Amino acid sequence: MTAPSSIIKETFTIGSIEKETGYFINDTCIRCLKCLDVCPQKCVHVDQKVKIDQRHCLSCGRCLEICPVRAIEREI
């Protein structure tokens, strides 16, 4: 397994609101882990919930395309 590249993404602030962009996994996730298998950056992590590490996500959308229950959403 190759290590993820060193892509770093930042949040940005509008007034006093901090906005994080990218792909996020919502509560309808069934933990099939198909997103984990297709992520080229290996930034999908499993704890109590399945999460995407936004600091390394390429925003390629592979996880969104593969999710059988549409539990992945894109925030722009």
BATIMI-203039 format. One record per residue (C-alpha): y, z, x; residue number from 1. Coordinates in Angstrom, 2 decimals. Each point is the difference from the previous one (the first is absolute). Example, Ala and Ser with C-alpha at 12.3 -4.5 7.8 and 13.67 -1.06 7.14 Angstrom:
// BATIMI-203039
-4.50,7.80,12.30,1
3.44,-0.66,1.37,2
This chain:
// BATIMI-203039
0.00,0.00,0.00,1
3.38,-0.92,1.39,2
2.91,2.38,-0.14,3
2.90,-0.81,-2.29,4
3.06,-1.57,1.55,5
3.09,2.07,0.58,6
1.93,-1.32,-3.00,7
2.42,2.64,-1.18,8
1.72,-0.13,-3.41,9
2.86,2.22,-1.00,10
1.35,1.22,-3.31,11
3.61,-0.69,-0.91,12
2.59,2.04,-1.83,13
2.30,-1.10,-2.81,14
2.52,2.77,-0.58,15
-2.12,3.14,-0.19,16
-3.18,-1.79,-1.12,17
-2.61,-0.82,2.62,18
-2.08,-3.05,-0.88,19
-3.40,-0.80,1.50,20
-1.22,-3.56,-0.39,21
-3.46,-1.51,0.30,22
-3.36,0.33,-1.73,23
-1.10,3.24,-1.65,24
-3.25,1.09,-1.63,25
0.44,1.61,-3.43,26
-2.17,2.49,-1.90,27
-2.17,-2.68,-1.63,28
-1.80,-0.47,3.35,29
-3.80,0.24,-0.36,30
-0.55,0.49,3.76,31
-2.04,-3.19,0.43,32
1.63,-0.33,3.45,33
0.14,-3.79,-0.10,34
3.61,0.31,1.16,35
-1.19,1.87,3.08,36
-2.32,-2.87,0.92,37
2.62,-2.76,-0.25,38
2.95,1.74,1.68,39
0.71,-1.73,3.34,40
2.04,3.00,1.20,41
-2.57,2.62,-1.08,42
2.82,1.94,-1.64,43
-1.91,1.00,-3.16,44
-1.09,3.63,0.33,45
-2.26,2.15,-2.15,46
0.76,3.68,-0.57,47
0.03,1.54,-3.45,48
1.67,-3.28,-1.00,49
-0.11,-3.47,1.49,50
3.35,-0.72,1.66,51
1.69,-2.77,1.97,52
1.80,0.99,3.19,53
3.30,-1.80,-0.54,54
1.02,0.29,3.65,55
-2.66,-2.54,1.02,56
-0.45,-2.10,-3.17,57
0.70,-3.72,0.47,58
0.64,-0.45,-3.74,59
-2.49,-2.87,0.06,60
-1.26,0.78,-3.52,61
-3.71,-0.26,0.76,62
-0.59,3.42,-1.54,63
1.87,-1.00,-3.15,64
-2.08,-3.16,-0.37,65
-3.38,1.73,0.46,66
0.53,3.07,-2.22,67
-2.31,-0.28,-3.05,68
2.05,2.43,-2.13,69
3.51,-1.04,1.10,70
0.70,3.45,1.42,71
2.25,-1.39,2.72,72
3.66,-0.60,-0.71,73
2.76,-1.53,2.08,74
3.36,1.75,0.27,75
2.87,-2.18,1.15,76
